[in-house]
């Protein structure tokens, strides 16, 4: 097993130079040194190893519908000062998103007697307790209050009356100074009566209403969330794969589980196409968890042997919803290779407190976004035409992004932790986590370049098989640096890959990287015909996107102007972002009326008149635009080989 090569660094606890070392710091440092000394024999095969002490953790989700999760832990301890940590930096969330605000009801006791605790005065995620003489076991009780709306990723809404998604990191403390691969937990769980569940953990036994799982390391526990609910269904996606692949559906209604046979088949194809792409796999089994609820935050989080996918309730039964979210499971599946197995050194940590260095997210997320799009098409979750529209939408969005003129892509990766969750107003000038979408364009260019350089003999698929290859079956981590990536690409096709990435990622690029599209025999054009991917996205996200015509987008739910592109006709007319759109050409606005106004303006000289309310004040904005509807599409260039269709076509079925 390969471990992260970045050791435990107590950067958060180091006192400032010249300041006196407070007792807690001293104890932490001493504890760390002791832990390192104790850990040394583990590296040597000659010294007999003591079995690691196991921490029991029981989570009770009986009150999940009331948005309270309960936990009790039982931890082997020794008398003296004990420093305990609440996970802060969560893998895959790329920031310090541990939901510390909602950790409540904290109580420590030993032999039935309460033990007082205190929080570190500077580090909110660290606690200290003094273990009395003679005590060998510390009992901890705590609650986690999953929010109903706010919060990022797993810290967001995670429950309804019928479903709950539980991330163990929200419900545990761990002792400071040891690797998360060495601290062992014995997890168990209680669910509301009649609920089913899915998780990558291995069930060992049932005792009354308690479900017990096999003992795992802290790293594996945090990597193995539980999705549970009143309506539950398991689909087997294994097909010809050598190990078990399952899809656990949990939903707010029985009807929501009624997956279409063609969607189920496409998920099976996804497993087969994924393994065909990489040639091997790095898990002993794989569990897709899919929670379907309108009251749970929609997103996906990658894990090594599972993925935590959360989507609106009717995603599987309504075509528009399914199309607009079809890329989620392929993206998270790819992450098992590109994120969990091969992981940038800066994102490889053996604890949950050391900050990440997120520069290589253009590989971690960018390459995953590209391969996710490719697999969504190869598996049949999208038609190739739909995948082309999805690609055109991405290319157009990045081509109309004035923030490119000041912010290089590398700064969106480095600053990811402050860009996730940034507001929509100003997003085209600020840029956001653009490394996802821009990664699609850049890695498409890499794919087409490899194909051209090798005269069609090789492709990015070959890179995937070498860089993400190795022995199948074990969930191991192989960290890499930028130089490793460049060297691996050069082995597939000789080229100045460092120069290639340096210019596209590390320097300001006012123009979006569209060479991949042109290399693959297509070009980006704008027409009056709707883009299917954009249309479905607008419908499910309740917005109208006029970024490529008038230059703004507006919510159809609350009429808020989401963003205005600097330099666009709407910006020239003075439309403020975050204002409320009231009327178009003197009539209360609807998406249909606004789109008709764009069509009518083609034959007129007068500007389109928008009435907006901007923080209590009303004003009329004149938008001088007469070029009609503009939706992005890819158009075939017959003078070049159609590489794109080849890339998007299934390898297997
Ligand atoms: Zn991702």
Boltz pocket constraint, residues with backbone or C-beta under 6 A from the ligand:
constraints:
  - pocket:
      binder: B
      contacts: [[A, 300], [A, 302], [A, 331], [A, 335], [A, 364], [A, 365], [A, 368]]
      max_distance: 6.0
